[in-house]
Amino acid sequence: MLKVDGNTRLVGILGYPLEHTLSPAIHNAAFNHLNLNWCYLPLPVESMSLNKAIKGLCSIKNFVGANVTMPYKEKVLPCLDEISSCTRVIGAVNTLHMSNNKLVGYNTDGRGFLTALVQDGGFDPKGKNVLIVGAGGASRSIAVTLALSGASELKILNRTWEKADEICSLIKSNFACHIEAFDFQSDLEYFFSTVDLIINATPVGMNRGECPFPADLISRKHFVCDLIYRPLKTKLISAAKERGAKTLSGLSMLLYQGAAAFEIWTHLDSPIEVMRKALEEALGPE
Ligand SMILES: NC(=O)c1ccc[n+]([C@@H]2O[C@H](COP(=O)([O-])OP(=O)(O)OC[C@H]3O[C@@H](n4cnc5c(N)ncnc54)[C@H](OP(=O)(O)O)[C@@H]3O)[C@@H](O)[C@H]2O)c1
């Protein structure tokens, strides 16, 4: 059991609303396992109080850092003293760390995705052609990480072409990775036939029965990742399995982005299997 006393170090998650966050379960299980006198709390903050809340947290002696979630991943940027170079390119922060009295911002989403892909999926994106469906914050973090990891070509498919094109401009101005944007009016059959890895970075699939694109575009040569973790078995994941493709659910990314934040705060290796078990228990049965 967690013991809370005057020496307990505080971490948490800033966002609004936070009723369904799984992060406290993952991190508190890890602290317990390693016998660390740390505690992870949900820190729900309304938009108008965000700056005050961050200033307040930073003035608390035992505050170490926080995760940042919707809707504040971009809004926290002006509150930071420092930002990691990769996070600056992504333009969104999901982890804060108080270091030498400075508030430093990181984005562990891309790193979490990459570790999940390699460790749990056994897929190395180096030299591969990748299709990312969706052009929001998760898509941007993953595009930057894959460009850094040597993916040979990225395609961004989004219902709003202009948002996909913004990611293309960002990648082209920072990396030597070939990238193009397209929308659902394009020749999907052709584009899908040219890629190795397909990533769903839209919320389409959170409602059971929805798929972000026609499932018959998937073949056994594809590796299919869905970032959605609730439900774990989305229609996309089921359809991809039926068509003989390898798959990875959003649970792994959620786990490893949390583990990366844990390592930034504690400078310790994260007890990944303890965190995975806590996450699965917190998610409950399908
Ligand atoms: N597993 C994890 O650890 C993890 C981490 C981060 C995010 N995620 C998941 O990844 C997904 C995307 O998150 P995000 O933060 O990138 O969200 P976001 O910034 O809101 O972006 C959502 C994207 O999905 C597209 N989209 C939304 N509804 C759509 C619909 N009905 N049909 C087609 N496209 C639609 C949007 O298109 P427009 O540009 O046209 O609006 C946008 O490009 C969410 O499901 C989130 O839960 C998972």
The ligand as a Tripos MOL2 file, in Angstrom:
@<TRIPOS>MOLECULE
LIG
   48    52     1     0     0
SMALL
NO_CHARGES

@<TRIPOS>ATOM
      1 N1         -2.7760    4.6990  -27.0890 N.am      1 LIG1
      2 C1         -2.3330    5.8740  -26.7030 C.2       1 LIG1
      3 O1         -1.4630    5.9880  -25.8260 O.2       1 LIG1
      4 C2         -2.8420    7.1260  -27.3670 C.ar      1 LIG1
      5 C3         -2.1270    8.3330  -27.2480 C.ar      1 LIG1
      6 C4         -2.6280    9.4700  -27.9030 C.ar      1 LIG1
      7 C5         -3.8200    9.3700  -28.6240 C.ar      1 LIG1
      8 N2         -4.4660    8.1740  -28.6950 N.ar      1 LIG1
      9 C6         -5.7140    8.0440  -29.4630 C.3       1 LIG1
     10 O2         -5.4500    8.4620  -30.7930 O.3       1 LIG1
     11 C7         -6.6180    9.0740  -31.3330 C.3       1 LIG1
     12 C8         -6.2490   10.4580  -31.8810 C.3       1 LIG1
     13 O3         -5.8360   11.2770  -30.8090 O.3       1 LIG1
     14 P1         -5.3460   12.7970  -31.0820 P.3       1 LIG1
     15 O4         -4.8870   13.3030  -29.7630 O.co2     1 LIG1
     16 O5         -4.4420   12.8750  -32.2280 O.co2     1 LIG1
     17 O6         -6.7490   13.4890  -31.4670 O.3       1 LIG1
     18 P2         -6.9790   14.8450  -32.2850 P.3       1 LIG1
     19 O7         -5.8140   15.7410  -32.1430 O.co2     1 LIG1
     20 O8         -8.3330   15.3010  -31.8870 O.co2     1 LIG1
     21 O9         -7.0400   14.3600  -33.8350 O.3       1 LIG1
     22 C9         -8.0410   13.4890  -34.2850 C.3       1 LIG1
     23 C10        -7.8690   13.2040  -35.7780 C.3       1 LIG1
     24 O10        -8.8630   12.2520  -36.1260 O.3       1 LIG1
     25 C11        -9.6570   12.7490  -37.2010 C.3       1 LIG1
     26 N3        -11.0540   12.3840  -36.9690 N.ar      1 LIG1
     27 C12       -11.7900   12.6330  -35.8630 C.ar      1 LIG1
     28 N4        -13.0600   12.1540  -36.0230 N.ar      1 LIG1
     29 C13       -13.0920   11.6250  -37.2700 C.ar      1 LIG1
     30 C14       -14.1150   10.9880  -38.0240 C.ar      1 LIG1
     31 N5        -15.3410   10.7970  -37.5140 N.pl3     1 LIG1
     32 N6        -13.8200   10.5540  -39.2700 N.ar      1 LIG1
     33 C15       -12.5630   10.7270  -39.7960 C.ar      1 LIG1
     34 N7        -11.5600   11.3410  -39.1230 N.ar      1 LIG1
     35 C16       -11.8190   11.7790  -37.8690 C.ar      1 LIG1
     36 C17        -9.5030   14.2450  -37.1600 C.3       1 LIG1
     37 O11        -9.7230   14.7090  -38.4880 O.3       1 LIG1
     38 P3         -9.9010   16.2810  -38.8750 P.3       1 LIG1
     39 O12        -8.5130   16.8250  -38.9670 O.co2     1 LIG1
     40 O13       -10.5950   16.2230  -40.1820 O.co2     1 LIG1
     41 O14       -10.7200   16.8770  -37.7520 O.co2     1 LIG1
     42 C18        -8.0620   14.4230  -36.6820 C.3       1 LIG1
     43 O15        -7.1730   14.3660  -37.7480 O.3       1 LIG1
     44 C19        -7.6500    9.1010  -30.2170 C.3       1 LIG1
     45 O16        -8.4910    7.9870  -30.3500 O.3       1 LIG1
     46 C20        -6.8110    8.9620  -28.9590 C.3       1 LIG1
     47 O17        -7.5220    8.3660  -27.8970 O.3       1 LIG1
     48 C21        -4.0140    7.0570  -28.0750 C.ar      1 LIG1
@<TRIPOS>BOND
     1     1     2 1
     2     2     3 2
     3     2     4 1
     4     4     5 ar
     5     4    48 ar
     6     5     6 ar
     7     6     7 ar
     8     7     8 ar
     9     8     9 1
    10     8    48 ar
    11     9    10 1
    12     9    46 1
    13    10    11 1
    14    11    12 1
    15    11    44 1
    16    12    13 1
    17    13    14 1
    18    14    15 2
    19    14    16 1
    20    14    17 1
    21    17    18 1
    22    18    19 2
    23    18    20 1
    24    18    21 1
    25    21    22 1
    26    22    23 1
    27    23    24 1
    28    23    42 1
    29    24    25 1
    30    25    26 1
    31    25    36 1
    32    26    27 ar
    33    26    35 ar
    34    27    28 ar
    35    28    29 ar
    36    29    30 ar
    37    29    35 ar
    38    30    31 1
    39    30    32 ar
    40    32    33 ar
    41    33    34 ar
    42    34    35 ar
    43    36    37 1
    44    36    42 1
    45    37    38 1
    46    38    39 2
    47    38    40 1
    48    38    41 1
    49    42    43 1
    50    44    45 1
    51    44    46 1
    52    46    47 1
@<TRIPOS>SUBSTRUCTURE
     1 LIG1         1 GROUP 0 **** ****
